[in-house]
Amino acid sequence: MSQNTTEVIVGGAVLALAVGFAVYAGQIAGVGGTGAGYPLTASFRSADGVSLGTDVRLAGVKVGAVTGIDLDPATYRAKTTFSVRDDVLIPDDSSVVISSEGLLGGNYVEILPGGSAFNFEAGDEVLDTQGSVSLVSLLMKFVSGGGDK
């Protein structure tokens, strides 16, 4: 019986470790969050590199995530919906830009806060936006523009 008991205890420990690892990985990846926050929308000329779940950051701190991206058929712009934590109030003159983490890093949505005394409400649209900049187009401009002088 002692060998059976040992196997059950070791099996239970392995199972508990696997469940703990899965919960930890889910927290790191942001899976299964409470979804608390209020939605805002923004329209971008180009939303390259942004997808569902992309971080929304303020001063380098994650304060939300992208919850939807769709094409506006009237303006041909990428209409993006994102959530912001309830405890973070965004002034209504803030701007939203798509930034890059570096040369080889991914993109994220960055909120550049304004100085207004009034804040965005749930469902408001941020009008001051800047879309993503294509690295390939920048390199092409550099290569083709280098011989103009």
Backbone bond lengths (Angstrom), bond angles and torsions (degrees), N, CA, C in turn:
res aa  C-N    CA-C-N  psi(-1)  N-CA   C-N-CA  omega(-1)  CA-C   N-CA-C  phi
1 M - - - 1.437 - - 1.531 112.12 -
2 S 1.332 118.24 -29.43 1.452 120.49 -176.50 1.522 111.65 -66.48
3 Q 1.337 117.94 -33.12 1.457 120.28 178.33 1.533 109.76 -70.26
4 N 1.311 118.77 -39.10 1.451 122.80 176.58 1.526 111.07 -63.42
5 T 1.302 117.37 -42.81 1.465 122.42 178.84 1.524 110.43 -63.61
6 T 1.310 117.42 -42.39 1.466 121.58 179.04 1.520 110.59 -62.73
7 E 1.329 117.19 -42.66 1.456 120.85 179.07 1.530 111.45 -64.14
8 V 1.312 116.92 -39.52 1.463 120.67 178.93 1.523 110.47 -65.88
9 I 1.323 116.83 -42.35 1.468 120.77 -179.85 1.526 110.54 -65.45
10 V 1.332 117.19 -46.10 1.474 120.44 179.24 1.524 110.21 -64.28
11 G 1.324 118.17 -42.29 1.461 121.46 177.61 1.510 112.25 -61.25
12 G 1.333 116.58 -41.90 1.464 120.74 177.43 1.514 112.05 -64.49
13 A 1.330 117.22 -39.49 1.470 121.19 178.43 1.526 110.78 -65.01
14 V 1.330 116.79 -42.22 1.468 120.54 178.45 1.521 110.39 -64.10
15 L 1.321 116.77 -42.48 1.462 120.63 178.90 1.531 111.01 -63.77
16 A 1.327 117.54 -43.51 1.468 121.29 178.29 1.525 110.67 -62.73
17 L 1.323 117.14 -39.96 1.466 121.21 178.57 1.523 110.38 -64.71
18 A 1.334 117.57 -40.71 1.462 121.21 179.24 1.529 111.35 -65.08
19 V 1.325 117.22 -42.44 1.466 120.80 178.01 1.524 110.34 -64.73
20 G 1.324 117.57 -42.43 1.459 121.49 177.94 1.525 111.75 -61.22
21 F 1.330 116.24 -41.66 1.453 119.89 178.37 1.525 110.99 -64.92
22 A 1.330 117.82 -40.82 1.458 121.40 179.74 1.536 111.07 -63.95
23 V 1.319 117.34 -41.60 1.463 121.19 178.35 1.525 110.21 -64.58
24 Y 1.328 116.83 -43.81 1.467 121.34 179.16 1.529 110.77 -62.49
25 A 1.332 117.42 -45.14 1.464 121.21 179.15 1.520 110.88 -62.75
26 G 1.321 117.11 -37.78 1.454 120.66 177.80 1.518 112.56 -65.42
27 Q 1.322 116.80 -37.92 1.463 120.23 178.30 1.520 111.16 -68.26
28 I 1.320 116.69 -41.28 1.461 120.51 179.48 1.524 110.31 -64.45
29 A 1.319 117.36 -41.59 1.460 121.87 -178.35 1.519 112.66 -78.95
30 G 1.320 117.84 -10.28 1.457 121.27 179.86 1.514 113.18 79.17
31 V 1.321 116.97 19.47 1.460 121.21 179.85 1.523 108.97 -83.90
32 G 1.295 115.88 139.97 1.461 120.03 175.66 1.512 113.77 75.80
33 G 1.344 116.35 25.28 1.460 119.38 178.22 1.507 111.10 -69.62
34 T 1.305 116.13 169.41 1.453 120.59 -178.28 1.516 111.85 -71.68
35 G 1.344 117.41 -21.09 1.449 120.24 -179.33 1.514 111.46 74.66
36 A 1.326 117.45 11.17 1.447 120.98 179.92 1.518 109.36 -67.41
37 G 1.292 115.15 142.00 1.447 120.33 179.12 1.513 109.60 143.88
38 Y 1.321 114.56 174.73 1.449 118.88 179.12 1.526 109.27 -116.78
39 P 1.337 117.19 144.47 1.462 120.53 -176.07 1.525 112.11 -84.29
40 L 1.317 115.03 144.00 1.463 123.48 171.15 1.518 106.96 -131.84
41 T 1.326 116.52 158.36 1.458 120.34 176.56 1.520 109.71 -124.77
42 A 1.322 115.27 155.86 1.458 121.92 176.09 1.511 107.72 -151.04
43 S 1.319 116.89 148.25 1.450 122.81 -179.03 1.523 108.65 -113.69
44 F 1.339 116.28 126.58 1.464 121.74 -177.23 1.517 110.23 -118.33
45 R 1.335 116.17 145.85 1.457 121.40 173.50 1.519 109.65 -65.97
46 S 1.337 116.17 -38.82 1.460 121.40 178.71 1.522 108.33 -143.14
47 A 1.323 115.83 128.56 1.461 120.81 179.29 1.523 110.38 -115.96
48 D 1.340 116.73 35.93 1.460 120.85 179.27 1.518 110.60 -58.51
49 G 1.316 116.25 135.33 1.457 121.61 176.97 1.512 114.78 84.51
50 V 1.323 117.73 -0.57 1.467 121.56 179.28 1.520 107.92 -108.13
51 S 1.314 116.18 132.73 1.465 121.26 178.25 1.522 108.85 -141.37
52 L 1.317 116.40 178.00 1.462 119.93 178.24 1.519 109.42 -59.00
53 G 1.315 116.18 132.76 1.454 121.09 179.54 1.517 114.42 91.86
54 T 1.331 118.17 -5.98 1.462 120.90 178.14 1.524 109.75 -60.07
55 D 1.323 116.47 140.28 1.467 121.70 -178.65 1.523 111.68 -62.36
56 V 1.327 115.53 144.83 1.459 123.87 166.88 1.515 105.10 -113.24
57 R 1.331 116.72 122.51 1.462 120.99 -173.77 1.522 111.60 -122.61
58 L 1.310 113.62 148.98 1.457 122.63 174.54 1.514 106.14 -132.08
59 A 1.316 117.44 118.89 1.473 123.06 -177.28 1.526 111.19 57.39
60 G 1.332 116.72 33.80 1.454 121.45 178.56 1.513 115.38 81.78
61 V 1.323 117.35 0.09 1.468 122.01 -179.10 1.525 108.66 -104.86
62 K 1.324 116.55 132.55 1.463 120.14 178.52 1.521 109.41 -68.52
63 V 1.340 116.25 121.83 1.459 121.43 179.64 1.518 112.28 -120.65
64 G 1.338 116.89 1.13 1.452 119.62 -179.27 1.503 111.24 179.19
65 A 1.336 115.07 -167.23 1.461 121.24 -178.87 1.520 109.52 -150.89
66 V 1.322 115.25 155.79 1.459 121.36 175.91 1.525 107.91 -74.64
67 T 1.331 115.86 129.09 1.462 120.70 -177.70 1.517 113.16 -111.05
68 G 1.329 118.02 -10.84 1.456 119.67 179.04 1.516 112.47 -168.17
69 I 1.329 115.94 143.63 1.463 122.04 175.01 1.516 106.90 -137.32
70 D 1.322 115.88 131.24 1.456 120.11 179.88 1.523 108.57 -149.40
71 L 1.307 116.09 156.15 1.452 121.44 177.54 1.521 109.36 -87.75
72 D 1.333 115.94 128.66 1.463 120.67 175.10 1.528 106.94 -83.98
73 P 1.345 118.28 112.14 1.468 119.88 -174.90 1.529 113.67 -67.65
74 A 1.311 118.29 -19.87 1.463 120.58 -179.40 1.525 111.55 -80.15
75 T 1.330 117.23 -37.61 1.468 120.60 -175.43 1.523 113.46 -110.01
76 Y 1.326 118.02 -10.06 1.460 123.76 -176.31 1.523 111.90 57.25
77 R 1.312 115.43 38.44 1.460 122.13 176.42 1.529 108.82 -115.42
78 A 1.311 115.50 157.61 1.469 121.17 178.90 1.525 108.33 -83.42
79 K 1.318 116.43 111.13 1.471 121.14 178.55 1.524 107.06 -89.26
80 T 1.316 115.51 117.19 1.458 122.13 -174.36 1.514 109.85 -112.62
81 T 1.316 116.12 133.90 1.462 122.17 174.49 1.516 107.36 -111.46
82 F 1.319 116.19 134.74 1.463 120.18 178.38 1.514 109.53 -142.04
83 S 1.329 115.01 156.20 1.459 120.15 179.55 1.521 109.32 -106.41
84 V 1.316 114.55 149.36 1.466 122.20 177.55 1.524 106.93 -127.65
85 R 1.324 116.00 137.57 1.471 120.59 179.88 1.526 110.84 -52.78
86 D 1.332 114.94 145.20 1.474 120.56 -178.45 1.523 113.18 -61.44
87 D 1.331 117.51 -29.73 1.464 119.75 -176.90 1.526 113.11 -84.01
88 V 1.336 117.94 0.92 1.464 122.09 179.40 1.523 108.50 -110.22
89 L 1.319 116.48 114.06 1.461 121.84 179.41 1.530 108.54 -98.47
90 I 1.327 115.80 128.03 1.458 121.93 -176.75 1.529 109.02 -105.51
91 P 1.356 118.20 121.93 1.469 120.08 176.93 1.528 111.21 -59.35
92 D 1.336 116.72 145.80 1.462 120.17 -173.18 1.526 114.63 -76.67
93 D 1.331 118.09 1.48 1.466 120.31 173.09 1.535 111.22 -108.38
94 S 1.324 116.23 18.16 1.464 121.31 179.79 1.524 110.19 -74.67
95 S 1.328 115.07 161.38 1.457 119.85 174.99 1.519 109.29 -120.20
96 V 1.334 114.97 158.57 1.452 121.71 -179.06 1.530 107.51 -126.26
97 V 1.324 116.40 127.44 1.462 121.43 179.92 1.523 109.66 -128.40
98 I 1.305 115.46 154.68 1.460 120.75 172.96 1.519 106.66 -95.42
99 S 1.313 115.91 115.60 1.463 122.04 -176.28 1.516 110.18 -110.94
100 S 1.319 114.93 162.45 1.457 121.47 179.09 1.514 109.19 -110.84
101 E 1.333 116.16 144.07 1.458 120.85 178.92 1.524 112.11 -76.16
102 G 1.288 117.35 -10.00 1.457 121.51 -179.51 1.501 109.63 157.11
103 L 1.313 115.98 -170.97 1.451 120.63 -176.33 1.520 112.08 -62.43
104 L 1.322 117.00 -40.56 1.457 120.74 -178.84 1.526 112.45 -111.47
105 G 1.321 117.69 1.92 1.463 121.16 -178.03 1.514 111.99 -82.40
106 G 1.318 115.24 172.82 1.452 121.26 179.12 1.516 111.89 -83.79
107 N 1.310 115.56 178.13 1.451 121.30 178.43 1.520 110.91 -99.44
108 Y 1.297 115.88 159.78 1.458 122.75 175.11 1.517 108.31 -148.70
109 V 1.314 116.58 162.99 1.458 122.47 178.54 1.520 107.26 -93.96
110 E 1.329 115.89 124.86 1.461 121.19 -177.88 1.526 109.84 -113.60
111 I 1.323 115.18 132.72 1.463 120.95 176.30 1.522 107.57 -98.36
112 L 1.333 115.95 124.24 1.464 121.77 175.76 1.519 106.87 -104.30
113 P 1.330 117.41 105.39 1.470 120.25 -172.11 1.519 112.69 -68.78
114 G 1.320 114.29 144.71 1.453 120.94 175.55 1.518 109.98 -94.75
115 G 1.305 116.28 -164.24 1.464 120.72 -176.92 1.512 114.20 -118.24
116 S 1.322 117.53 13.51 1.453 121.33 -177.19 1.532 110.92 -68.76
117 A 1.313 114.52 152.01 1.463 120.42 176.55 1.529 111.40 -83.02
118 F 1.331 116.58 -9.89 1.457 121.47 -179.13 1.524 109.28 -105.26
119 N 1.323 116.25 146.06 1.462 121.37 -175.87 1.523 111.50 -113.55
120 F 1.345 115.16 158.06 1.456 120.64 174.23 1.524 109.16 -65.52
121 E 1.324 115.51 144.94 1.457 122.87 173.87 1.519 108.32 -103.52
122 A 1.309 116.79 165.28 1.462 121.80 178.67 1.526 110.33 -56.59
123 G 1.338 116.03 129.70 1.451 121.49 178.23 1.507 115.25 90.39
124 D 1.327 118.85 -5.98 1.461 121.65 179.74 1.524 110.76 -67.89
125 E 1.338 115.61 159.60 1.462 121.22 177.57 1.524 109.68 -109.87
126 V 1.322 115.69 132.18 1.459 121.85 174.55 1.527 106.58 -83.86
127 L 1.327 116.58 121.03 1.458 120.69 -174.85 1.527 112.65 -90.18
128 D 1.315 117.89 -30.09 1.463 122.05 -178.42 1.529 108.85 -87.27
129 T 1.334 116.93 99.67 1.460 121.13 -176.42 1.515 110.78 -130.85
130 Q 1.332 114.86 159.35 1.464 121.39 172.92 1.519 106.99 -140.36
131 G 1.322 116.26 124.90 1.456 121.39 -178.09 1.513 112.35 -76.33
132 S 1.318 114.91 -179.49 1.455 120.38 -179.38 1.522 110.19 -74.12
133 V 1.324 115.23 152.12 1.455 122.38 178.22 1.522 107.19 -106.12
134 S 1.315 116.35 128.79 1.453 120.97 -178.72 1.525 110.02 -77.97
135 L 1.323 116.29 125.52 1.457 121.45 178.72 1.521 110.88 -63.77
136 V 1.325 117.14 -37.76 1.465 120.88 -179.81 1.522 110.63 -63.96
137 S 1.348 117.56 -43.38 1.469 119.17 179.86 1.523 111.50 -66.71
138 L 1.322 117.67 -34.96 1.465 119.73 175.99 1.519 111.26 -64.89
139 L 1.331 117.22 -42.89 1.463 120.34 178.44 1.525 111.37 -64.57
140 M 1.332 116.91 -38.77 1.464 120.00 178.43 1.522 111.20 -65.12
141 K 1.319 117.83 -39.48 1.464 120.53 177.07 1.518 110.67 -64.55
142 F 1.320 116.21 -39.70 1.467 120.17 179.32 1.522 110.89 -65.09
143 V 1.337 116.15 -45.43 1.463 120.36 -178.27 1.516 111.12 -67.29
144 S 1.320 117.40 -46.01 1.474 119.74 -178.32 1.511 113.42 -76.02
145 G 1.316 117.40 -27.41 1.469 120.51 -178.03 1.519 113.45 -87.65
146 G 1.308 117.88 -8.11 1.466 121.30 -176.92 1.516 112.92 -68.79
147 G 1.339 118.43 -27.09 1.472 120.38 -176.15 1.506 113.75 -96.73
148 D 1.324 119.33 8.49 1.468 121.54 -176.72 1.520 112.30 -76.39
149 K 1.290 118.76 -19.72 1.473 119.71 -172.86 1.491 112.72 -82.33
